[in-house]
Amino acid sequence: MPELWAGIDAGKAAHHCTVIDTNGAKVLSRRAPNNEPELLELMGDVLALAQDSPVTWAACVRRRPRPGAWG
């Protein structure tokens, strides 16, 4: 399996991970609850797909500003 790119959209209750290969083909797309065992399983599954090839990880973490924080 060629190098993979994994993107995780982090949320409060759950996260969504999409993995693509070097051709841009979607290899995995999965939602995972926000708890350590589920996230470790997801990460393990991504690494297993890579078959010892590199995985580039990216995370999108959105944070809402506190009310009144912008003046």
Steps between C-alpha positions, in 0.01 A plus 500: 500500500639845411538787742175615662362830622258497793287800591304516824221747565496519880173562681377497858295180479657332198770532237499417130804361321554479126805330352616539140782344303750665264244486217242686709281191535309473826631199691306548824229729630378443853342673798642421844359597839717730709654240729850362519435133414302590186761754386785254558312239298448749217868597500600133501273430203655788304851379578404145398375630164836671448686169536811666648493783244490860624174661613469878505248613762305826513237612749235769473412633843250783495458713805221747542608827656354590837209745478639853511858386442527703180421835653 
